[in-house]
Amino acid sequence: MVTPDGAATIAPAGLLSPALDDLGVVLGDGGGTLRVWSSAAESVELVMFDDTDLDWITDTVALTRTGEGVWSATTPLLRAGVRYGVRVDGPQAPGNTFNRGTLLLDPYARGLVRTGYDGWRSAVVDGSFDWGGVTKPAVPMDRTVVYEGHLKGLSKRHPDVPGALRGTYAGLAHPAMVQHFLDLGVTSIQLLPVHAFATEPRLLQHGLTNYWGYNTLNFFAPHAEYATEDARRQGPEAVLREFKGMVRLLHEAGLEVILDVVYNHTAEEGIGGPRSSLRGIDNRAYYRQQDDGAYIDVTGCGNSLDTSTDAAARLVLDSLRYWAQEVQIDGFRFDLAATLGRDASHSFTPDHPLLRAIVDDPALEGVKKIAEPWDVGMGGWQTGNFGDGWSEWNDRYRDRVRNFWLSDVDYARRASTSPVGIGGFATRLAGSANTFSSDRGPLAGVNFVTAHDGFTLRDLVSYDVKHNLGNGEHNRDGADTNRSFNHGAEGPTDDPHILATRRKAMRNLLGTLLLSAGVPMLTAGDEFGRTQRGNNNAYCHDSALTWLAWEHADWQLELHAHVRHLLRMRRENPALRPMRFARLEGQTPSASVMEWYDEHGRTMSIDRWTDPAHRTLQYVAASTPETEEFNRVLLMVHGTERPVDVTLPEIDGVTRFVSLWSSAEEAPATHGTHHAPGESIALPGTAMHLFRAE
């Protein structure tokens, strides 16, 4: 194995062993070969079914153990289109759950078909596809703007998408959707899980569904329910073709596709839950458990994949390779990624063989790797600890930015002063150098204020507490600490002052997100101020509550215009998107040299940084050119509700400041107003203002 620069590395022991190559079905001229891994099994059997009656067994073939836990059989009966399953038998022992009577899914199946209410069959898929010469956009990280959305919810209500395509893979790539992404200025569409998944029995009993999809059945097959009715009727090959067609069309438009992948647990839940695949094939090897077989659950979902075993880790790596190469996916966001980095003692280590293999594998070169750097187990919070080659969701950024613009302002209304000064906020604005090492730089952090999990942007400024009764858990689910602020009324209101204050708070949050160093992630619908009526955990609602609306009031269109304008400012000003942290001893290529001033235009002093009463800052960033022209910007931030006069700083080489954007305006005006160094500018309460320094 080699790194992208050609340097030799040591392959993780066993993880890339040839014995584990080509698991699943491989087609050849004389039929197909099925290879299944199970170290403890005593027998493995291939079961094939009639194409029209998935309960009618047509043939069975016994697999032979070939070494290192791999069982194999070659038969001319195994061909594209065949529906099949496996039966596995083995000894009864702590941690083993073999049952020869249970039909299981092949973990490496490229397609699934449903039989009956909750049954499944694996499907052999040919997978051939004409990419027409279309290649990946390969958007550099410093220019990346992630747009997180739900595959179905994005297009389900769009009036310009034909009805048959709404909520489907084809619908996401419809010209109306593509035009929205391009007009907005995002570069990379990050989709909530699209691996085949199932709804938990508990939700079905309540008449609900697992809408988000964090309950994976199989790591290779696309979720069939997101395909058009025509593709579903044709079968798994047509579903996969539609998925690849979506990727090709988005790539033609220059848009990347990032998948939110759930490798930390599966839909088999805890012991006693569904037995659909891994549990019946080799429960002891695939899931973390104690000596007596009790599961060690660090995900909160009933089970945790044991990536300290080569077979489980290789399953993850092979899935990533498949999606990156065969389906041309541009990147992955790893749900509860700390689970993947836990060793045999269940402790997280950044040097875990799987984490190293994901970064070093040539098959994944150039693929974006974004960790959600935590899980719910002991030592599960690992933000900043994933090492070179990884970017990470920056929850420290989320919390500090929400505090600064929302909960701190709420506190100040009641206590007449803010609880903290501006220092921590400035650190996040400048790329979180206290979280990510100088070697990794600001692009190691994926900044976000909202995500699929939690309040939408509009709800963040409209609700003090969650309103999750519709989830069927008596409002117990979802986060209790939201750092939100309703600005004087809980939920909907007609008070014009409250509404205006909320809208400005949204502009401040968006302005901070899109002007900060690091990689910004925008949640779909926030550009229009979408609401979920205070539900901060809407994972179980497949309805208009969670689908994006495409008819908007004037204020929503104005908010959308702000986002478009901010993203254009980000593209045009490289000082806002440094690739590296600047060093004190001199300039660093592709870094931004930062200078900090107070409201009087003077260099910030130590007491100003720490004084809770001082929440006004001027931030000057000057780029060090490597591939773009020299650029310098000034950002004013004022974090109290009292108006303030701000004196522009006097800086060597700067003769004027050109106004580019202000959060104080309902709609982004046509800017270009010039201001001289030393000039005083009146800022209203809680506002931001961006200038280009010339």
LINJOMO-V884189 format. One record per pair of residues at least 4 apart in sequence whose ideal C-beta (glycine too) atoms are under 6 Angstrom apart, sorted by sequence separation. I is the first residue (numbers start at 1). J is the second residue. D is the distance in whole Angstrom. If there is no record, write none. Layout:
BEGIN
i,j,d
I,J,D
I,J,D
END
This chain:
BEGIN
i,j,d
2,6,6
3,7,5
22,26,5
66,70,5
78,82,6
105,109,6
115,119,4
139,143,6
152,156,5
161,165,5
167,171,6
175,179,6
179,183,6
193,197,6
199,203,5
227,231,4
234,238,4
269,273,3
275,279,5
279,283,5
282,286,6
283,287,6
289,293,6
290,294,5
310,314,6
314,318,6
320,324,6
321,325,6
322,326,5
323,327,5
342,346,5
343,347,6
353,357,6
356,360,6
357,361,6
376,380,6
386,390,4
402,406,5
403,407,5
404,408,6
411,415,6
422,426,6
428,432,6
432,436,6
436,440,5
440,444,4
455,459,4
458,462,6
459,463,5
473,477,4
486,490,5
489,493,4
507,511,6
511,515,6
541,545,5
552,556,4
569,573,6
597,601,6
598,602,5
604,608,5
607,611,6
665,669,6
675,679,5
683,687,5
11,16,5
27,32,5
49,54,5
139,144,5
149,154,5
161,166,5
165,170,5
166,171,5
172,177,6
181,186,6
199,204,6
203,208,4
210,215,5
227,232,5
250,255,4
268,273,5
275,280,5
299,304,5
307,312,5
324,329,5
375,380,4
403,408,5
412,417,6
455,460,4
493,498,5
525,530,3
541,546,5
552,557,5
583,588,5
604,609,6
625,630,5
2,8,6
3,9,6
50,56,4
65,71,5
66,72,5
90,96,6
115,121,6
155,161,5
165,171,4
268,274,5
289,295,5
298,304,5
306,312,5
307,313,4
323,329,4
342,348,5
343,349,5
374,380,5
386,392,5
412,418,5
469,475,5
471,477,5
514,520,5
532,538,5
570,576,5
582,588,5
598,604,5
608,614,5
638,644,6
25,32,5
26,33,5
203,210,6
231,238,4
250,257,6
289,296,6
297,304,6
305,312,5
341,348,5
374,381,5
427,434,6
450,457,5
468,475,5
513,520,5
1,9,5
36,44,5
50,58,5
63,71,4
90,98,4
112,120,5
113,121,5
224,232,6
231,239,5
268,276,6
278,286,4
288,296,4
295,303,5
411,419,5
436,444,4
538,546,5
580,588,5
596,604,4
623,631,5
25,34,5
63,72,6
89,98,5
165,174,6
373,382,5
436,445,6
468,477,6
489,498,5
582,591,4
648,657,6
1,11,5
47,57,6
48,58,5
63,73,4
113,123,5
156,166,5
161,171,5
199,209,5
247,257,5
338,348,5
373,383,5
408,418,5
468,478,5
488,498,5
580,590,5
598,608,5
622,632,4
636,646,6
48,59,5
89,100,4
155,166,5
156,167,4
199,210,4
231,242,5
268,279,5
341,352,4
408,419,6
431,442,3
487,498,5
579,590,4
580,591,4
582,593,5
660,671,5
23,35,5
34,46,5
61,73,5
111,123,4
155,167,6
227,239,4
383,395,6
466,478,5
621,633,6
659,671,5
22,35,6
47,60,5
87,100,5
109,122,4
161,174,5
373,386,6
432,445,5
532,545,6
578,591,5
23,37,6
61,75,5
111,125,4
340,354,6
341,355,5
487,501,5
578,592,4
620,634,5
659,673,4
45,60,6
46,61,4
105,120,6
110,125,4
152,167,4
161,176,5
224,239,5
227,242,5
371,386,5
487,502,5
106,122,4
155,171,4
160,176,4
197,213,4
287,303,5
288,304,4
619,635,5
658,674,6
45,62,6
105,122,5
155,172,6
198,215,6
222,239,6
575,592,5
599,616,4
59,77,5
85,103,4
86,104,5
154,172,6
158,176,6
197,215,5
288,306,4
618,636,5
656,674,5
657,675,5
44,63,4
85,104,6
197,216,5
198,217,5
287,306,6
371,390,5
373,392,5
86,106,6
192,212,5
193,213,4
197,217,6
617,637,5
656,676,6
664,684,5
192,213,6
193,214,6
195,216,5
196,217,5
222,243,5
369,390,5
370,391,5
371,392,5
372,393,5
404,425,4
463,484,6
597,618,4
155,177,5
196,218,5
464,486,5
616,638,5
463,486,5
525,548,5
596,619,6
634,657,6
654,677,6
664,687,4
195,219,6
271,295,6
285,309,5
400,424,5
460,484,5
462,486,6
528,552,5
615,639,4
663,687,5
196,221,4
270,295,6
400,425,6
595,620,4
615,640,5
663,688,4
285,311,6
286,312,5
44,71,4
46,73,6
196,223,5
455,482,6
529,556,5
594,621,5
648,675,6
650,677,4
662,689,5
194,222,6
400,428,5
528,556,5
616,644,6
650,678,6
54,83,6
194,223,5
273,302,6
455,484,6
592,621,4
593,622,5
648,677,5
661,690,4
39,69,4
83,113,6
359,389,3
529,559,5
660,690,5
348,379,6
397,428,5
592,623,5
618,649,6
648,679,5
37,69,5
270,302,4
528,560,5
659,691,6
660,692,6
37,70,5
269,302,4
307,340,5
527,560,5
591,624,5
647,680,5
48,82,6
49,83,5
265,299,4
337,371,4
348,382,6
657,691,4
658,692,5
35,70,6
36,71,5
264,299,5
304,339,6
308,343,5
337,372,5
350,385,5
397,432,6
589,624,6
645,680,5
646,681,5
48,84,5
85,121,6
265,301,4
308,344,4
331,367,6
336,372,6
337,373,6
338,374,5
339,375,5
350,386,6
527,563,4
590,626,4
657,693,6
35,72,5
85,122,6
299,336,6
331,368,3
333,370,4
334,371,5
335,372,6
338,375,4
350,387,4
587,624,5
589,626,4
645,682,6
646,683,5
47,85,5
83,121,4
84,122,5
265,303,5
325,363,6
394,432,6
656,694,5
34,73,6
147,186,4
265,304,6
336,375,4
396,435,6
644,683,5
654,693,5
83,123,5
151,191,5
299,339,6
317,357,6
324,364,6
33,74,4
145,186,5
264,305,6
298,339,6
313,354,4
461,502,4
643,684,5
45,87,4
82,124,5
145,187,5
146,188,5
147,189,5
148,190,5
150,192,5
321,363,5
338,380,5
643,685,6
144,187,5
151,194,6
324,367,5
491,534,6
642,685,6
31,75,5
44,88,5
80,124,5
144,188,6
146,190,5
338,382,5
461,505,4
641,685,4
31,76,4
461,506,6
599,644,6
638,683,5
641,686,6
30,76,6
32,78,3
43,89,5
80,126,4
216,262,5
575,621,4
601,647,4
31,78,5
41,88,5
42,89,6
307,354,5
575,622,6
599,646,5
600,647,5
42,90,5
139,187,5
214,262,5
401,449,6
575,623,4
601,649,4
19,68,4
41,90,5
457,506,6
574,623,5
638,687,5
36,86,6
38,88,6
40,90,5
216,266,5
217,267,5
296,346,6
397,447,5
398,448,6
19,70,6
216,267,6
384,435,4
394,445,4
398,449,6
637,688,5
215,267,5
384,436,6
514,566,4
597,649,4
263,316,5
391,444,5
393,446,5
394,447,5
510,563,6
636,689,4
574,628,4
391,446,5
507,562,6
635,690,5
514,570,6
575,631,5
169,226,6
574,631,5
575,632,6
634,691,4
168,226,6
169,227,6
170,228,6
478,536,5
573,631,5
575,633,5
168,227,6
478,537,3
633,692,6
634,693,5
168,228,5
449,509,5
477,537,5
573,633,5
54,115,4
515,576,6
517,578,5
632,693,4
449,513,5
189,255,6
447,513,6
54,121,5
193,260,5
467,534,3
468,535,5
188,256,4
189,257,6
190,258,4
191,259,6
192,260,5
467,535,6
193,262,5
198,267,5
447,516,5
457,526,4
468,537,6
471,540,6
188,258,5
259,329,6
466,536,4
261,332,5
447,518,4
458,529,4
463,534,4
170,242,6
257,329,6
258,330,6
264,336,4
451,523,6
459,531,6
169,242,5
173,246,4
257,330,5
258,331,4
259,332,6
260,333,5
261,334,6
262,335,5
445,518,4
446,519,5
447,520,5
448,521,4
450,523,5
458,531,5
459,532,6
169,243,5
172,246,6
181,255,6
256,330,4
456,530,5
151,226,5
178,253,5
258,333,6
264,339,4
410,485,4
442,517,4
446,521,5
456,531,6
459,534,6
173,249,4
299,375,6
300,376,5
370,446,6
407,483,5
442,518,5
443,519,6
450,526,6
456,532,5
169,246,4
173,250,6
298,375,5
406,483,6
406,484,6
407,485,6
298,377,3
406,485,4
403,483,5
247,328,5
402,483,4
455,536,5
24,106,6
454,536,5
244,327,6
24,108,3
112,196,5
23,108,5
431,517,3
429,516,5
430,517,6
431,518,5
569,660,6
569,661,6
565,661,6
25,124,5
220,319,6
219,319,4
405,505,6
220,322,6
405,508,5
565,668,4
405,509,6
112,218,6
561,667,6
562,668,5
561,668,5
558,666,6
109,218,6
112,221,5
558,667,4
110,220,5
111,221,5
110,221,6
125,236,5
126,237,6
401,512,5
108,220,6
109,221,6
125,237,5
123,236,4
134,248,5
137,251,6
125,240,6
129,244,5
131,248,6
134,251,5
137,254,5
139,256,6
134,252,6
137,256,5
111,236,3
442,578,6
443,579,6
441,580,5
441,581,6
190,333,6
438,581,5
433,581,5
511,663,5
508,663,5
507,663,4
430,594,6
107,277,6
105,276,6
105,277,4
102,275,5
104,277,5
104,280,5
104,281,6
511,688,5
102,280,5
508,688,6
97,279,5
97,283,4
423,609,4
96,284,6
95,284,4
421,610,5
421,611,5
421,612,5
88,280,6
420,612,6
88,281,5
421,614,6
422,615,5
95,289,6
136,330,5
418,612,5
417,612,6
422,617,5
417,613,6
418,615,6
94,292,5
95,293,4
94,293,4
107,315,6
404,639,6
40,282,6
38,281,5
39,282,6
38,282,4
39,285,6
192,452,6
206,472,4
37,311,5
20,314,5
15,310,5
14,310,4
15,313,5
15,314,6
141,443,5
212,539,4
211,539,6
211,541,6
211,542,4
208,540,4
209,542,5
203,540,6
15,353,5
12,353,3
15,357,6
12,357,5
9,360,5
3,360,5
1,360,6
4,365,5
154,524,6
148,521,6
144,519,5
145,520,6
146,521,4
147,522,5
148,523,5
149,524,3
185,564,6
184,564,6
185,567,3
157,547,5
156,547,4
157,549,6
158,550,5
153,546,5
157,550,6
153,547,4
154,548,6
153,548,6
142,577,5
142,579,5
END
